[in-house]
């Protein structure tokens, strides 16, 4: 690796570290270990839906958006049934990079699924930009893709970015909501019809210690497509009250083949 490449790689890691992308990835695995029993129910729902969705797709290339720790991905099944599997995320843990190398038809690709907004806002953190500016940012799906899996990433794409912008205190809450909506809209618009499987949380439910529902928060600001195959379920994301103090957090999740 050349010196310039090393410097670029280091700069990218520093950026992701400062914006908390790397620590967020680590936090996901830590929470899974704590909540394994509840999470496994959710993860199996996701895997099974993806398997059903993949049956009707051409079997050349499948692209996975938000592959992360691969907890909710039927990796072996996809590897056996597709000629190429492309795992795309902003950051791939070393363990996952090593695991992917065991499969000759699996490629790990590091990309910003917002189409460049992470770099854009990182480089403009000291100044406020017009919200309309971000409408042109769209991720380009790899060519000759037969199947796209949006893997629990749609309602996550904006979270770390919005927290970063909120920390620099240059946008109002209303403007931040507009940015969230635009990111979600751009993501749904790039998913190709008749080639996509969308898995996303759409609602957060908050319960007290005695499992009484005390609040509901919508997670999406746009409508979702209808599909020939769909399913909803509840994900008991945090039952130990470590995500919110003195409260349990459950997500309502939907899976859509369209």
Secondary structure, DSSP 4 states (H G I P E B T S, - for coil): --HHHHHHHHHHHHHHHHTTHHHHHHHHHHHHHHTHHHHHHHHHHHHHHHHHHHTTS-SSEEEEES-TT-TT--HHHHHHH-SEEEEEES---HHHHHHHTTSTTEEEEE--TTSSHHHHHHHTTTS---GGGGGG--PPPPTT-SEEEEES-TTTTTHHHHHHHHHHT-S-HHHHHHHHHHHHHHHHHHSPTTSEEEEEEEEEEEE-TT--EEEEEE--SS-----SEEEEEEEEEESSSTTBTTBEEEEEEEEEE-
